[in-house]
Structures are given as structure tokens and as C-alpha cells.
């Protein structure tokens, strides 16, 4: 199916989200839509999927104009969409989620779960999606939940599949798996619109790349275009794709972790006797395949999980049993890996979220009364400084794009005095311009004497930012190394290789 968009425009009051967008997607093509956070990518696709009504322009399928009042109309026309934030019912099985809205019955209105399960198996086999139809969605990793969303769309006979920032919450391994799935879908004739801001991904998977900046099409190009050129098209200026930092000059130990063990709510030991320290003016990067205890380790430093054994010291004081509020008041900044769960309150406004951990201080309150003028002044300054794309400081954070939600969290944490900054996936969901900016702010915090702990699944980020790299595997820190080490050696450690394995790999390198 050929998809054509002509002059599609959407306004929200005086703000123009998309301005006369033209886009053509051929049958059996992966067409990448590349742009910064807030560039208008998701707004465009929401019009295409019947979630928003365009103010101007038209949509054509195989040359015929068509309009959608609801997503159901788009689905009927053969368009499917996998949203950045999944639309699944966690307590339902995969098969039950797939049958929602297209329920089949057998006799007396009884749901035909067997038919739904078989459909999932057939689609899984055809497109190499590998999903168990009987599994509860709540028990599935994020990458597998995304496969469920794709199966839902394919079950509705989608000929055009829209993937909105599909890799924002995926590990590198899950991203590779998704790309293999996309290629399989394309080879079977499905047209794919791949919305992203990640340069390497569009070069690896795209047949064509259309770049949008501030609601307008900048141009359509081929994947042979360099990353530097694509970044400049996205941002409107040249962007440094490598972290620019001077050699660190570490001071005294600020954060010390001694023999910390963490047990999760199921009773499993997920962090095992971990010890390390971080000095003022240095960045310790923690590398590891997701699910090896990094999340629980970071939570134990913040008071979100209590260590079963061991101690955490801040400037020599034992804070092992401090609450999250006490940890924040101690001067620890926290950028969580799951921003929507731990980073903000979606129904609160941008300005409210920007003072979530400092509203009690004298700058923003007097007794039980908030200083609304000061809070608004702070919001205006942070919105401008961090280029947060929002209609208003009074807009709920839930209404922002994922990347702009992340900017709110980062702006709040980096705009107050800190002794320690703990950042888990700090640039997840951000575009190249924003990543460059956040990296500069983290380096600036380090240079101003803050002790920084970074957890990232992107090895480029770990190597680019870190002064030392701690590698976690199976809940343990297996080694702490210089970022000058070969990446293959880090990869082997992440996979649980022994010293002998590493030596053999080095000899064969």
C-alpha cells in the first residue's frame, strides 16, 4: 500500500505543530521520520492514525483521498500504530490483548481464546516475532511487549505500520531484534514509518529518511547521508557527536559503597556484595546488560530500596537507611531510568514538576504557602535553558513528548546544588542536540566538583562520559577499569567472561 501525505497542518492555538508536511511512503519500504523532540513527528502520525484531526491537508492511500475520525477508521483502512507508550492491558495474556476490539466467539458468546492464541502463533512464526500467546503481558520484558503491539497491528491486517520511537525503552540487544523484525515485515510487503531521533538506527534500517525540524520538512535523503549531515538537518546547526571533556581532577571520596547486598521483593538477591567509591570531580560509569542489578543498586543509594547488608556513606556519614526525601536533602540528584514512573507526576504542570524536590525550600515557599511567582520564574528560566518544548509552563507534563519529559527531569536535577548526581539512562529518549547539551551539563557538574554516577545501556555514552568504568554482571561489579580499555573487553566482562577468556580474546585481537 502506498501512503501519501500532502500539506498536513496541525495547530494548537497559536502554536503550529506541523506546517504543510508532505511525505510519501512506498509499499514495502521503511521510511524513517527523523527529528528532534517536539519537532512534530508524533503529531503527524497521530493525524495519520485518527487520533488528531488535521487543520489542513489530505491523506491518500494508493492515490485515493481518505480521512479518519477515529483510530478504528485507520485500522479499517490498513494502518497500524505502535505507540511509544504501549497500549496493553498488563493483567491480560498476549492472546487476550490481541483479541481486544476484534473478539471472536464460539457458541453463546463465549470468547474463542484458542483462535486468538493460534493467530498469535501464526503471526509469530510468519514474522519471526517469538511471543508466547499464553504469557501475561505484565511478566514480559519491554522488548517482548513491543512485539505484542506489532502482532496486534498485524492481526488487524495492517499494510502500513507506524512505529513511534520504538527503541526509546529498548536495550541494544532488543533494538537489534526489532530491526530484524522490521526487515522481515518489509520483505513481506508491509510499509513502515519509523519515527526516531537516533542517527545510527535510521542509517542501519532506513530505505529513505525524511527530516522534520520545528514542524516543517527539511528534506528527504538516503541512508548514505552522514550522521553529521543528518544531525545538522535535525538541529539546524553543526552538532558534536562525541563527548568533549578535559581530564578529570578527582578530589576526596564523596560517595562510598561498602559490601552492599540488595534483595528484591520476590526474595531474589539482585545486588551481591558490591563495593566502590566515587570522588568529587569524577564520573563513574556503570556498564552492564540491563537486568544485572544496576537498577536495584541505584535505588539502594537513593533510599528507594533498603540494602539487606552493607553500607552507603556520603562524605563519611552513613546514609544507608535514609529515605528518598532525606537523600535528596543530603544533596543527591537523581535522574531515574523510568521517567514516567519515578521522574515526574504526569498530571502536574511543567512548573510544578520543576520544583518537586525543592518546593519546601525558602526560595519557593513560606510556611504552607507556595511562592508562585518564584516557581513561575524558575520554570521560565529552565524551559529556556533546557529548550523544553511545551505550549506553556502550565501544561501537564503528561502532554509533552517523551524527550521533553526527560528534559524536565534533567533540568530539575541539574539546577540545584549537588554533592552527588546519580543518572540512570540520562539521555534515553533525547535527540542529538539535547544529548550534546545534557552531556555538557553532566561534564560541567563534574568539573564543578560533583561526584557523578552514570548508568547507561549505550556503551558509547559510558565510554564518552566516564573517568572510570565499573562493569556489572549477575549483581556483582566484576571490575573497575579505565575508559581506555578496548570495548570488546568490556563486552566480554558484561557477558560474564573470565580473566582467561579476556586474555584469549586479547591475544586473538
Backbone torsions as a table, in degrees:
resi	resn	phi	psi	omega
1	UNK	NA	131.1	175.8
2	UNK	-91.2	134.1	178.5
3	UNK	-116.0	131.6	178.6
4	UNK	-133.9	131.9	176.3
5	UNK	-114.9	129.4	-178.3
6	UNK	-125.9	116.3	172.1
7	UNK	60.3	31.7	-174.9
8	UNK	-72.3	124.1	-175.6
9	UNK	-130.0	138.0	176.1
10	UNK	-138.2	128.3	179.0
11	UNK	-118.3	144.0	171.3
12	UNK	-120.6	96.6	-173.4
13	UNK	64.8	-125.4	179.6
14	UNK	-87.1	-5.8	-177.5
15	UNK	-92.1	125.4	177.6
16	UNK	-97.0	109.1	-177.1
17	UNK	-78.5	-41.2	175.0
18	UNK	-133.9	137.1	-173.0
19	UNK	-125.6	100.0	174.6
20	UNK	53.0	55.4	-178.3
21	UNK	-78.4	131.2	172.0
22	UNK	-115.5	135.8	-179.1
23	UNK	-157.0	135.3	176.9
24	UNK	-126.0	127.4	177.9
25	UNK	-119.9	118.0	-178.9
26	UNK	-79.8	159.5	176.0
27	UNK	-62.2	138.5	177.9
28	UNK	65.1	38.7	-177.1
29	UNK	-131.1	142.3	170.1
30	UNK	-99.4	109.4	-177.5
31	UNK	-108.3	114.8	-177.0
32	UNK	-88.5	133.6	176.6
33	UNK	-109.9	108.5	-170.2
34	UNK	-110.8	136.1	178.7
35	UNK	-179.6	163.3	177.5
36	UNK	-66.0	166.8	170.4
37	UNK	-62.2	131.9	-179.8
38	UNK	83.2	8.3	-179.3
39	UNK	-74.9	-17.5	179.9
40	UNK	113.5	5.2	-176.3
41	UNK	-61.7	-52.0	-177.3
42	UNK	-68.2	-36.5	176.8
43	UNK	-59.7	-43.6	179.2
44	UNK	-60.1	-46.7	-177.9
45	UNK	-70.5	-31.6	177.0
46	UNK	-66.5	-31.2	173.1
47	UNK	-69.3	-39.7	-179.9
48	UNK	-66.4	-26.7	-176.5
49	UNK	-98.9	5.7	176.7
50	UNK	82.3	10.8	178.5
51	UNK	-86.1	-23.4	177.0
52	UNK	-133.0	147.7	176.0
53	UNK	-93.7	126.5	176.7
54	UNK	-69.0	147.5	175.7
55	UNK	-83.7	-28.9	177.8
56	UNK	-147.0	162.4	174.3
57	UNK	94.9	-179.9	-177.8
58	UNK	-147.0	159.8	177.5
59	UNK	-117.0	134.0	179.2
60	UNK	-124.3	135.8	172.7
61	UNK	-116.2	120.6	-175.3
62	UNK	50.5	39.9	174.7
63	UNK	84.7	-3.2	-177.4
64	UNK	-105.8	126.3	178.0
65	UNK	-61.4	141.9	-178.9
66	UNK	-149.2	150.2	177.2
67	UNK	-133.5	151.3	-177.0
68	UNK	-124.4	126.9	175.3
69	UNK	-90.4	-25.1	-178.5
70	UNK	-144.0	163.3	173.0
71	UNK	-57.5	-30.6	177.7
72	UNK	-59.7	-36.4	177.5
73	UNK	-65.5	-41.4	179.5
74	UNK	-64.8	-41.9	178.7
75	UNK	-61.9	-44.0	178.4
76	UNK	-59.7	-31.7	-178.8
77	UNK	-82.9	-5.7	176.5
78	UNK	100.6	20.1	179.0
79	UNK	-109.6	128.8	176.8
80	UNK	-121.0	153.6	-177.6
81	UNK	-139.0	132.7	172.7
82	UNK	-107.2	110.8	-173.7
83	UNK	-78.3	157.0	178.2
84	UNK	-59.5	-40.5	175.1
85	UNK	-105.5	113.8	-167.9
86	UNK	-59.3	146.8	-179.8
87	UNK	-106.8	61.2	-177.5
88	UNK	-117.6	154.1	175.4
89	UNK	-97.3	109.2	-171.5
90	UNK	-58.5	-33.5	-174.8
91	UNK	-85.5	-1.0	176.2
92	UNK	-94.1	157.1	173.5
93	UNK	-75.3	170.7	176.5
94	UNK	-57.9	-48.6	-178.3
95	UNK	-61.4	-40.2	179.9
96	UNK	-66.2	-37.9	176.4
97	UNK	-65.5	-38.5	-178.4
98	UNK	-68.7	-33.2	-176.8
99	UNK	-82.8	-10.8	-179.5
100	UNK	-56.9	125.5	179.5
101	UNK	86.9	-10.8	178.1
102	UNK	-140.7	44.1	-174.1
103	UNK	-63.0	134.2	173.0
104	UNK	-104.8	142.1	-179.2
105	UNK	-124.7	162.8	175.9
106	UNK	-141.4	109.3	175.6
107	UNK	62.1	122.7	175.4
108	UNK	56.1	26.2	175.4
109	UNK	74.3	16.6	179.0
110	UNK	-76.8	132.3	-179.6
111	UNK	-62.4	135.9	179.8
112	UNK	-92.7	79.7	-178.0
113	UNK	-66.2	-31.5	-179.7
114	UNK	-63.4	-40.7	179.2
115	UNK	-65.8	-40.0	178.4
116	UNK	-64.5	-41.6	179.5
117	UNK	-64.5	-39.5	179.6
118	UNK	-67.1	-37.5	177.2
119	UNK	-60.9	-42.9	177.9
120	UNK	-61.4	-43.8	179.5
121	UNK	-61.9	-43.8	-178.3
122	UNK	-63.1	-45.3	-179.5
123	UNK	-68.8	-37.5	177.6
124	UNK	-60.0	-43.6	-178.9
125	UNK	-69.7	-42.2	-176.3
126	UNK	-65.1	-40.4	-175.3
127	UNK	-108.9	11.6	176.8
128	UNK	56.7	48.3	-176.4
129	UNK	-94.7	-22.2	173.7
130	UNK	50.0	73.1	178.8
131	UNK	-131.4	135.2	177.6
132	UNK	-83.7	116.6	-176.9
133	UNK	-64.7	-22.0	-176.5
134	UNK	-90.9	-6.0	-176.5
135	UNK	-73.2	143.1	173.2
136	UNK	-74.1	134.0	-178.8
137	UNK	-58.8	-37.5	-178.8
138	UNK	-60.1	-24.4	-177.3
139	UNK	-90.9	-3.3	-174.4
140	UNK	-92.1	143.8	172.0
141	UNK	-62.3	160.2	-177.1
142	UNK	-56.7	-42.0	-178.4
143	UNK	-61.9	-36.5	179.1
144	UNK	-74.8	-35.7	175.4
145	UNK	-59.3	-36.4	178.3
146	UNK	-65.1	-37.1	176.1
147	UNK	-61.5	-37.6	178.4
148	UNK	-61.4	-42.4	177.8
149	UNK	-60.7	-40.9	179.2
150	UNK	-65.4	-42.9	178.2
151	UNK	-61.2	-40.2	177.2
152	UNK	-56.2	-45.2	-179.3
153	UNK	-66.5	-42.6	-178.9
154	UNK	-68.4	-31.0	178.3
155	UNK	-64.9	-24.1	177.2
156	UNK	-92.7	16.8	176.7
157	UNK	61.7	40.7	178.4
158	UNK	-66.9	128.1	174.4
159	UNK	-101.6	-19.5	172.8
160	UNK	-122.3	123.2	-177.0
161	UNK	-116.7	123.2	178.3
162	UNK	-100.9	124.4	177.1
163	UNK	-113.4	109.1	-174.9
164	UNK	-94.5	105.9	-179.4
165	UNK	48.5	54.2	-171.1
166	UNK	-70.3	-19.1	-176.4
167	UNK	-100.3	5.5	-175.1
168	UNK	-60.5	-31.0	-176.9
169	UNK	-115.9	17.3	-176.2
170	UNK	-102.4	150.6	170.8
171	UNK	-75.0	164.6	176.7
172	UNK	-55.4	-38.9	179.8
173	UNK	-65.9	-42.4	179.2
174	UNK	-66.6	-33.9	177.0
175	UNK	-63.7	-43.4	177.6
176	UNK	-60.7	-41.1	179.3
177	UNK	-64.4	-41.6	179.5
178	UNK	-62.7	-40.8	-179.6
179	UNK	-64.5	-37.5	176.2
180	UNK	-64.0	-39.0	177.7
181	UNK	-64.3	-43.9	179.5
182	UNK	-60.1	-42.0	179.0
183	UNK	-64.3	-39.3	178.1
184	UNK	-63.6	-43.3	178.5
185	UNK	-62.4	-45.1	179.2
186	UNK	-60.2	-44.0	-178.4
187	UNK	-65.5	-20.9	176.3
188	UNK	-93.5	9.3	172.7
189	UNK	98.9	-1.5	179.8
190	UNK	-76.3	135.3	172.7
191	UNK	-87.7	135.4	-175.8
192	UNK	-125.3	128.9	169.4
193	UNK	-103.7	114.9	-173.8
194	UNK	-107.7	105.1	-177.9
195	UNK	-91.4	126.3	-178.1
196	UNK	-161.1	173.9	170.0
197	UNK	-129.0	11.9	-175.9
198	UNK	-96.7	116.3	-171.7
199	UNK	-65.1	-44.0	-176.9
200	UNK	-62.5	-36.3	-177.9
201	UNK	-67.2	-43.4	-179.0
202	UNK	-66.5	-34.3	178.5
203	UNK	-70.2	-31.5	-177.4
204	UNK	-79.7	-29.4	-169.4
205	UNK	-119.0	-23.4	-169.1
206	UNK	-77.3	144.8	167.4
207	UNK	-90.9	-35.6	173.8
208	UNK	-139.7	154.9	179.8
209	UNK	-131.1	121.2	173.0
210	UNK	-108.6	128.7	-177.4
211	UNK	-103.9	129.9	177.0
212	UNK	-115.0	133.7	175.8
213	UNK	-132.9	123.4	179.5
214	UNK	48.5	47.0	172.4
215	UNK	84.0	2.2	-178.8
216	UNK	-125.1	148.1	175.8
217	UNK	-74.6	123.5	177.4
218	UNK	-85.5	-35.5	179.5
219	UNK	167.9	164.8	174.3
220	UNK	-117.3	133.0	-173.3
221	UNK	-140.8	180.0	-178.8
222	UNK	-99.2	159.1	179.5
223	UNK	-66.7	-7.2	175.7
224	UNK	-75.4	-13.6	176.7
225	UNK	-61.4	137.9	-175.4
226	UNK	-68.8	157.3	177.5
227	UNK	-60.7	-38.8	-179.8
228	UNK	-63.0	-41.1	178.4
229	UNK	-66.7	-43.3	178.7
230	UNK	-62.5	-42.0	179.2
231	UNK	-61.7	-41.6	179.9
232	UNK	-66.9	-37.2	176.2
233	UNK	-63.3	-40.6	-178.7
234	UNK	-65.7	-46.9	-168.1
235	UNK	-96.6	-25.5	-178.6
236	UNK	88.7	11.3	176.9
237	UNK	-157.5	166.7	177.1
238	UNK	-71.4	144.1	-176.1
239	UNK	-127.6	134.2	173.5
240	UNK	-78.7	121.9	-178.1
241	UNK	-90.3	-5.7	176.4
242	UNK	-113.8	148.9	-179.9
243	UNK	-72.1	129.0	-179.4
244	UNK	-104.0	109.5	-179.2
245	UNK	-147.2	151.1	176.1
246	UNK	-87.2	170.2	178.4
247	UNK	-65.7	139.0	-178.0
248	UNK	-74.7	155.5	175.3
249	UNK	-127.7	80.1	-173.7
250	UNK	-63.5	144.6	176.4
251	UNK	-104.7	-137.8	-178.9
252	UNK	-74.6	159.0	175.4
253	UNK	-65.2	127.2	178.0
254	UNK	-103.4	-47.0	-179.0
255	UNK	-116.4	127.1	178.6
256	UNK	-129.4	127.3	179.3
257	UNK	-113.4	122.9	-175.2
258	UNK	-121.7	112.2	170.3
259	UNK	51.5	44.1	-177.4
260	UNK	-79.6	131.3	174.4
261	UNK	-124.3	136.0	-179.1
262	UNK	-127.1	133.1	177.3
263	UNK	-111.8	130.3	-178.1
264	UNK	-82.0	172.6	-176.1
265	UNK	-59.8	-19.8	178.8
266	UNK	-84.0	-6.4	-178.6
267	UNK	94.3	3.3	179.5
268	UNK	-85.1	137.0	176.5
269	UNK	-81.3	110.9	-172.2
270	UNK	-105.6	-21.2	172.7
271	UNK	-124.8	127.5	-167.6
272	UNK	-123.5	98.5	171.2
273	UNK	54.8	52.0	-175.4
274	UNK	-89.6	134.2	176.4
275	UNK	-135.2	137.5	172.0
276	UNK	-168.8	168.1	172.9
277	UNK	-136.3	159.5	178.1
278	UNK	-132.8	131.2	-177.2
279	UNK	-97.5	158.8	173.2
280	UNK	-58.0	135.0	176.3
281	UNK	77.2	25.7	173.7
282	UNK	-140.4	158.2	177.6
283	UNK	-116.0	120.7	172.6
284	UNK	-99.7	117.7	176.5
285	UNK	-94.8	136.6	176.7
286	UNK	-108.9	115.7	-179.0
287	UNK	-106.2	146.9	177.4
288	UNK	169.2	154.8	173.9
289	UNK	-66.3	135.7	-176.3
290	UNK	-56.9	138.3	179.9
291	UNK	99.0	11.8	179.7
292	UNK	-105.8	23.2	173.8
293	UNK	103.5	-3.7	-178.1
294	UNK	-61.1	-45.2	-177.0
295	UNK	-60.1	-46.6	-177.3
296	UNK	-70.2	-34.6	176.9
297	UNK	-61.6	-48.3	-179.3
298	UNK	-62.2	-41.9	179.5
299	UNK	-63.5	-32.3	179.1
300	UNK	-70.0	-26.3	178.1
301	UNK	-75.3	-23.5	-176.6
302	UNK	-97.5	-8.0	-175.3
303	UNK	87.3	7.5	177.8
304	UNK	-79.1	-24.4	171.6
305	UNK	-135.6	137.4	-178.8
306	UNK	-90.0	128.6	178.1
307	UNK	-60.4	139.3	175.0
308	UNK	-76.1	-24.1	177.5
309	UNK	-156.5	160.3	178.2
310	UNK	91.5	177.6	-175.1
311	UNK	-139.6	153.2	174.4
312	UNK	-122.4	126.9	-178.6
313	UNK	-117.2	137.0	172.9
314	UNK	-117.7	113.9	-175.7
315	UNK	49.8	40.4	176.5
316	UNK	87.6	-9.4	178.9
317	UNK	-93.4	135.5	179.5
318	UNK	-74.7	115.4	178.8
319	UNK	-115.9	20.6	-174.3
320	UNK	-58.5	-29.8	-176.2
321	UNK	-111.4	17.4	178.3
322	UNK	-73.1	148.8	175.3
323	UNK	-77.6	164.6	175.5
324	UNK	-55.7	-39.9	178.4
325	UNK	-62.0	-44.0	179.0
326	UNK	-64.1	-38.4	179.6
327	UNK	-64.1	-42.1	177.4
328	UNK	-64.3	-42.9	179.0
329	UNK	-67.5	-25.0	176.8
330	UNK	-69.9	-14.0	-178.9
331	UNK	103.8	25.4	175.9
332	UNK	-101.0	125.6	174.5
333	UNK	-96.8	146.1	-173.2
334	UNK	-137.6	118.6	171.6
335	UNK	-109.1	104.1	-173.4
336	UNK	-78.2	158.0	-179.5
337	UNK	-73.0	-29.3	179.1
338	UNK	-109.7	90.2	-173.3
339	UNK	-62.8	-37.7	-175.1
340	UNK	-70.3	-26.5	-178.8
341	UNK	-92.2	-40.5	-171.7
342	UNK	-118.3	-8.7	-169.4
343	UNK	-101.5	-25.1	-177.5
344	UNK	-156.6	169.1	173.5
345	UNK	-107.0	109.7	-170.6
346	UNK	-58.4	-33.8	-178.1
347	UNK	-81.3	-13.4	176.8
348	UNK	-79.1	155.8	179.9
349	UNK	-74.6	168.9	176.7
350	UNK	-58.6	-45.9	-176.7
351	UNK	-66.1	-34.1	178.0
352	UNK	-68.5	-42.5	-179.7
353	UNK	-66.1	-28.7	-179.0
354	UNK	-72.0	-9.4	176.7
355	UNK	-125.6	21.3	-176.0
356	UNK	-56.0	-37.6	-177.1
357	UNK	-102.7	11.4	-179.8
358	UNK	-140.2	7.9	-176.4
359	UNK	-64.4	-22.5	-178.3
360	UNK	-79.6	-14.5	-176.0
361	UNK	-74.6	158.2	-174.6
362	UNK	-58.7	-24.7	180.0
363	UNK	-64.8	-30.9	-172.2
364	UNK	-117.9	-0.4	179.8
365	UNK	-153.5	158.1	174.8
366	UNK	-137.5	105.7	-172.9
367	UNK	65.8	-125.0	179.3
368	UNK	-95.2	0.3	-177.3
369	UNK	-98.4	132.8	176.7
370	UNK	-81.3	145.4	173.4
371	UNK	-89.0	88.0	-171.7
372	UNK	-64.5	-34.1	178.7
373	UNK	-64.0	-43.6	178.9
374	UNK	-66.4	-38.0	178.7
375	UNK	-65.1	-40.7	178.1
376	UNK	-66.8	-40.4	179.2
377	UNK	-62.7	-42.5	177.1
378	UNK	-61.9	-43.5	-179.2
379	UNK	-61.6	-45.1	179.2
380	UNK	-59.2	-42.6	-178.9
381	UNK	-66.0	-43.3	-178.3
382	UNK	-70.4	-38.3	179.1
383	UNK	-60.8	-41.9	179.6
384	UNK	-72.1	-44.9	-175.7
385	UNK	-64.1	-40.6	-175.5
386	UNK	-101.6	7.2	177.8
387	UNK	51.4	51.8	178.0
388	UNK	-79.2	117.0	-177.1
389	UNK	-84.6	102.8	179.8
390	UNK	-144.6	150.5	178.2
391	UNK	-66.7	-30.3	-175.6
392	UNK	-165.1	154.6	174.1
393	UNK	-65.0	-17.2	-179.3
394	UNK	-93.2	2.5	176.5
395	UNK	-73.5	140.7	175.8
396	UNK	-65.3	141.5	-178.2
397	UNK	-60.6	-29.4	178.6
398	UNK	-60.6	-22.0	-178.3
399	UNK	-83.7	-8.3	-178.6
400	UNK	-83.6	159.8	172.4
401	UNK	-66.2	161.3	-177.9
402	UNK	-57.3	-42.1	-179.4
403	UNK	-65.6	-37.9	178.7
404	UNK	-73.1	-29.9	171.5
405	UNK	-61.6	-41.9	179.0
406	UNK	-64.3	-37.7	178.5
407	UNK	-62.3	-36.8	177.7
408	UNK	-60.6	-45.8	-179.6
409	UNK	-63.4	-48.2	-177.9
410	UNK	-64.0	-42.5	179.8
411	UNK	-60.5	-42.5	-179.5
412	UNK	-62.5	-45.0	-174.2
413	UNK	-75.3	-33.5	-176.6
414	UNK	-89.2	4.0	-177.0
415	UNK	-110.3	20.3	175.8
416	UNK	-137.2	157.6	-178.9
417	UNK	-63.1	131.3	-177.5
418	UNK	-129.8	145.3	168.3
419	UNK	-94.0	-38.5	179.7
420	UNK	-134.6	136.1	170.9
421	UNK	-113.8	121.9	176.0
422	UNK	-111.2	115.5	-173.8
423	UNK	-124.8	115.9	178.8
424	UNK	-107.1	114.9	-176.0
425	UNK	54.3	56.5	-171.5
426	UNK	-66.2	-23.3	-178.4
427	UNK	-112.6	15.4	178.0
428	UNK	-61.1	126.0	178.2
429	UNK	85.7	4.6	-178.7
430	UNK	-99.4	153.5	176.8
431	UNK	-86.3	174.0	-171.7
432	UNK	-61.9	-38.7	179.1
433	UNK	-64.5	-43.2	179.7
434	UNK	-69.3	-37.8	177.6
435	UNK	-60.9	-45.5	178.2
436	UNK	-56.9	-44.8	-178.3
437	UNK	-65.5	-46.4	-178.7
438	UNK	-63.9	-41.6	178.0
439	UNK	-59.8	-42.4	178.2
440	UNK	-61.3	-40.2	-179.3
441	UNK	-68.3	-37.1	178.0
442	UNK	-67.4	-43.9	177.4
443	UNK	-62.4	-40.3	178.2
444	UNK	-62.0	-41.0	177.3
445	UNK	-61.5	-43.7	176.9
446	UNK	-59.7	-46.9	-176.9
447	UNK	-66.6	-21.9	177.2
448	UNK	-89.9	8.6	173.5
449	UNK	99.7	3.6	177.7
450	UNK	-76.7	138.4	171.1
451	UNK	-84.0	129.0	-172.5
452	UNK	-121.9	132.8	172.0
453	UNK	-116.9	122.8	-180.0
454	UNK	-115.0	131.2	170.1
455	UNK	-116.4	125.1	-178.8
456	UNK	-147.8	142.7	174.7
457	UNK	-84.9	-18.3	178.1
458	UNK	-82.9	111.9	-178.5
459	UNK	-62.9	-32.4	177.5
460	UNK	-56.6	-41.1	-179.0
461	UNK	-69.2	-42.8	179.3
462	UNK	-60.6	-48.4	-178.9
463	UNK	-67.5	-38.2	-176.0
464	UNK	-68.9	-36.2	-174.2
465	UNK	-95.5	-29.7	-165.0
466	UNK	-78.8	144.3	167.9
467	UNK	-93.6	-28.5	169.9
468	UNK	-139.9	151.2	-179.1
469	UNK	-122.6	121.5	173.2
470	UNK	-98.9	129.3	-178.6
471	UNK	-103.9	125.4	178.6
472	UNK	-105.9	137.8	174.6
473	UNK	-149.0	128.9	177.7
474	UNK	53.9	42.5	174.3
475	UNK	80.7	1.0	-178.1
476	UNK	-119.3	151.5	167.6
477	UNK	-87.9	112.9	-173.8
478	UNK	-87.3	-20.8	176.6
479	UNK	-171.4	155.2	172.6
480	UNK	-123.3	122.2	-166.3
481	UNK	-130.8	166.0	173.3
482	UNK	-78.3	147.5	176.5
483	UNK	-68.5	-2.4	176.3
484	UNK	-77.6	-10.3	-178.5
485	UNK	-66.8	151.9	177.7
486	UNK	-64.2	141.5	-178.3
487	UNK	-63.4	-33.2	178.8
488	UNK	-59.8	-34.9	179.3
489	UNK	-67.0	-41.5	176.3
490	UNK	-62.3	-43.9	179.3
491	UNK	-58.7	-40.8	179.1
492	UNK	-65.2	-42.0	178.4
493	UNK	-63.5	-40.5	178.8
494	UNK	-61.2	-31.8	-178.7
495	UNK	-87.5	0.5	176.8
496	UNK	90.3	20.6	-179.4
497	UNK	-68.6	149.8	177.4
498	UNK	-85.5	171.6	177.0
499	UNK	-59.3	-35.9	179.6
500	UNK	-66.8	-40.9	177.9
501	UNK	-60.1	-41.7	-178.1
502	UNK	-66.7	-40.7	-179.3
503	UNK	-63.9	-43.0	178.9
504	UNK	-63.5	-39.9	179.1
505	UNK	-65.2	-40.3	179.1
506	UNK	-64.1	-38.7	-179.5
507	UNK	-66.6	-30.3	-178.9
508	UNK	-90.5	-6.6	-177.2
509	UNK	-70.4	NA	NA
